């Protein structure tokens, strides 16, 4: 295990997270699969584990200072994510690794095309 490379990955994801609100799905999961050799399931589980500590606290604080955080909305999303995450995790463990990788890739492609092509 190369701790320095994992820290660099976290730093890169943190910079993009602070800039664009992305990190796990766009940066960390692909890096864990293609650079570190984790399976898709392992990468997704590891990315979710990163959400446990308040890693975005300093970025949220900076956005809050600028008046760009809606805590009430975030709280309701957290409630949904808590239960939705459990439901999704139960469903996805019945999907093979290669199929999960394809589904994940198409999801990223769909989202990116929607953002590029929509005004």
C-alpha positions as CSV (number, residue, x, y, z in Angstrom):
1,X,0.0,0.0,0.0
2,X,1.5,3.3,-1.1
3,X,0.2,5.8,1.5
4,X,1.7,8.8,-0.3
5,X,-0.2,8.0,-3.5
6,X,-3.4,7.7,-1.6
7,X,-2.9,11.0,0.0
8,X,-2.1,12.6,-3.4
9,X,-5.4,11.1,-4.7
10,X,-7.2,12.6,-1.8
11,X,-5.6,15.9,-2.4
12,X,-6.5,15.9,-6.0
13,X,-10.1,14.9,-5.3
14,X,-10.3,17.5,-2.5
15,X,-9.2,20.3,-4.9
16,X,-11.8,19.2,-7.5
17,X,-14.3,18.7,-4.7
18,X,-13.7,22.2,-3.5
19,X,-13.9,23.7,-7.0
20,X,-16.7,21.7,-8.5
21,X,-18.4,19.7,-5.8
22,X,-17.1,16.5,-7.2
23,X,-14.7,13.9,-6.0
24,X,-15.8,10.4,-5.2
25,X,-17.6,9.3,-8.4
26,X,-15.5,11.3,-10.9
27,X,-12.0,11.2,-9.4
28,X,-11.6,8.7,-6.6
29,X,-13.5,5.7,-8.0
30,X,-11.9,5.7,-11.5
31,X,-8.4,6.2,-9.9
32,X,-8.9,3.3,-7.5
33,X,-10.0,1.0,-10.3
34,X,-7.5,2.0,-13.0
35,X,-4.5,3.2,-11.0
36,X,-4.7,1.1,-7.9
37,X,-6.3,-2.1,-9.2
38,X,-9.3,-2.2,-6.9
39,X,-12.5,-3.9,-8.2
40,X,-15.4,-1.6,-9.0
41,X,-17.2,-2.8,-5.9
42,X,-14.1,-2.2,-3.7
43,X,-13.6,1.3,-5.2
44,X,-17.2,2.3,-4.6
45,X,-17.2,1.0,-1.1
46,X,-13.9,2.7,-0.3
47,X,-15.3,6.0,-1.8
48,X,-18.3,5.7,0.4
49,X,-16.1,5.1,3.4
50,X,-14.5,8.5,2.7
51,X,-17.9,10.1,3.4
52,X,-17.9,9.0,7.1
53,X,-15.6,11.6,8.6
54,X,-16.4,15.3,7.9
55,X,-13.8,15.5,5.2
56,X,-15.5,18.4,3.4
57,X,-15.8,20.5,6.5
58,X,-13.3,23.2,5.5
59,X,-14.7,23.4,2.0
60,X,-18.2,23.7,3.3
61,X,-17.1,26.4,5.8
62,X,-15.6,28.4,2.9
63,X,-18.8,28.1,0.8
64,X,-20.8,29.0,3.9
65,X,-18.8,32.2,4.4
66,X,-19.7,33.2,0.9
67,X,-23.4,32.5,1.6
68,X,-23.5,29.4,-0.7
69,X,-24.7,26.6,1.6
70,X,-28.3,25.7,2.2
71,X,-28.1,23.6,5.4
72,X,-31.8,22.7,5.5
73,X,-31.7,21.3,2.0
74,X,-28.4,19.5,2.8
75,X,-30.0,18.0,5.9
76,X,-32.9,16.6,4.0
77,X,-30.6,15.2,1.3
78,X,-28.6,13.5,4.1
79,X,-31.7,11.8,5.4
80,X,-32.5,10.5,1.9
81,X,-28.9,9.5,1.2
82,X,-28.7,7.5,4.5
83,X,-31.6,5.2,3.5
84,X,-31.0,5.4,-0.3
85,X,-27.4,4.4,0.2
86,X,-28.4,1.3,2.1
87,X,-31.0,0.4,-0.6
88,X,-28.4,1.0,-3.4
89,X,-25.7,-1.0,-1.7
90,X,-28.1,-4.0,-1.2
91,X,-29.1,-3.9,-4.9
92,X,-25.6,-3.5,-6.4
93,X,-24.0,-6.5,-4.7
94,X,-26.1,-8.7,-7.1
95,X,-24.4,-7.1,-10.1
96,X,-21.2,-8.5,-11.5
97,X,-18.0,-6.4,-11.4
98,X,-17.7,-5.9,-15.2
99,X,-21.4,-5.0,-15.5
100,X,-21.1,-2.6,-12.6
101,X,-18.2,-0.9,-14.3
102,X,-20.2,-0.5,-17.5
103,X,-23.2,0.9,-15.6
104,X,-21.0,3.4,-13.8
105,X,-19.3,4.5,-17.0
106,X,-22.6,5.0,-18.8
107,X,-23.9,7.0,-15.8
108,X,-20.8,9.3,-16.0
109,X,-21.2,9.6,-19.8
110,X,-24.9,10.4,-19.5
111,X,-24.4,13.1,-16.9
112,X,-21.5,14.6,-18.8
113,X,-23.4,14.7,-22.1
114,X,-26.4,16.2,-20.3
115,X,-24.3,19.0,-18.8
116,X,-22.4,19.7,-22.0
117,X,-25.5,19.8,-24.3
118,X,-28.0,21.6,-22.0
119,X,-28.1,25.3,-21.7
